[in-house]
Amino acid sequence: MKLRTRLLALATAAALCAPAFAAQPAGFWIKPAIAAYGPVHVWSEAIDRPSPKKVYKALFDVTQGNPAADKVNPGLDHIARAVNTFVAAGVPLSHLKFDVIIHGGATPIALNEQAYTAKFGHANPNLAVIADLRKAGVQVMVCGNALGDMQFTPAEVNPNIRVALSALSTLVIQQNQGYALMRM
């Protein structure tokens, strides 16, 4: 009886959520700068739109990770979404000063293919999004102390990522330079 009640509750919840997951019409989601990640939709009535004339500085602090997962780190996809949001609103890529610091549990996503595969037994699913972020002008860094904590070396880091002295120093330095802190 309990199983039947649970199944009925699950089916009801799924039916109620179905409209929320219905497919949007073609062209609803766009990816103007990073084509494979971070889809956005620009509502005509949306407020708080960025000015195409201003420069925007943000430091994305990526700490959440599941290195055993074979999916892109959600923080990296959200950073791609931020880039796409500003570009969709008319801000040129040259006006985005977006940096990423990777540390804590997310540190393994900074590894190159060989080191990641050796450690986790499968390809690093984050390499393509990191390459796309770099092409869009986003600087991606990993904490040198976090590398040491996890017994990785700078030689094992993806060549699209620079090794920072530490996440702690990067967070302080860039906030002192006017970067908005975005925790991922």
ChimeraX attribute file (.defattr): number of C-alpha atoms within 10 A of each C-alpha:
attribute: neighborCount
match mode: 1-to-1
recipient: residues
	/A:1	6
	/A:2	7
	/A:3	8
	/A:4	9
	/A:5	10
	/A:6	11
	/A:7	12
	/A:8	12
	/A:9	12
	/A:10	12
	/A:11	12
	/A:12	12
	/A:13	11
	/A:14	12
	/A:15	11
	/A:16	10
	/A:17	11
	/A:18	11
	/A:19	9
	/A:20	9
	/A:21	8
	/A:22	8
	/A:23	9
	/A:24	9
	/A:25	7
	/A:26	7
	/A:27	8
	/A:28	12
	/A:29	13
	/A:30	20
	/A:31	20
	/A:32	19
	/A:33	23
	/A:34	20
	/A:35	13
	/A:36	14
	/A:37	23
	/A:38	23
	/A:39	21
	/A:40	19
	/A:41	14
	/A:42	13
	/A:43	8
	/A:44	6
	/A:45	5
	/A:46	7
	/A:47	7
	/A:48	5
	/A:49	12
	/A:50	16
	/A:51	14
	/A:52	15
	/A:53	10
	/A:54	11
	/A:55	14
	/A:56	19
	/A:57	18
	/A:58	19
	/A:59	24
	/A:60	23
	/A:61	22
	/A:62	26
	/A:63	17
	/A:64	17
	/A:65	20
	/A:66	14
	/A:67	19
	/A:68	13
	/A:69	12
	/A:70	14
	/A:71	12
	/A:72	20
	/A:73	21
	/A:74	15
	/A:75	20
	/A:76	22
	/A:77	20
	/A:78	16
	/A:79	25
	/A:80	26
	/A:81	22
	/A:82	18
	/A:83	29
	/A:84	26
	/A:85	23
	/A:86	22
	/A:87	20
	/A:88	18
	/A:89	14
	/A:90	14
	/A:91	21
	/A:92	17
	/A:93	19
	/A:94	10
	/A:95	17
	/A:96	20
	/A:97	16
	/A:98	22
	/A:99	22
	/A:100	27
	/A:101	28
	/A:102	31
	/A:103	25
	/A:104	19
	/A:105	15
	/A:106	21
	/A:107	25
	/A:108	27
	/A:109	26
	/A:110	30
	/A:111	26
	/A:112	21
	/A:113	19
	/A:114	15
	/A:115	20
	/A:116	22
	/A:117	13
	/A:118	10
	/A:119	14
	/A:120	14
	/A:121	12
	/A:122	14
	/A:123	17
	/A:124	25
	/A:125	17
	/A:126	22
	/A:127	19
	/A:128	13
	/A:129	21
	/A:130	24
	/A:131	17
	/A:132	18
	/A:133	25
	/A:134	15
	/A:135	13
	/A:136	18
	/A:137	17
	/A:138	22
	/A:139	18
	/A:140	22
	/A:141	25
	/A:142	30
	/A:143	23
	/A:144	20
	/A:145	18
	/A:146	22
	/A:147	23
	/A:148	11
	/A:149	12
	/A:150	12
	/A:151	8
	/A:152	17
	/A:153	15
	/A:154	17
	/A:155	11
	/A:156	16
	/A:157	24
	/A:158	24
	/A:159	14
	/A:160	18
	/A:161	21
	/A:162	17
	/A:163	22
	/A:164	18
	/A:165	14
	/A:166	18
	/A:167	24
	/A:168	13
	/A:169	12
	/A:170	20
	/A:171	18
	/A:172	12
	/A:173	12
	/A:174	16
	/A:175	15
	/A:176	10
	/A:177	9
	/A:178	12
	/A:179	19
	/A:180	16
	/A:181	17
	/A:182	12
	/A:183	13
	/A:184	19
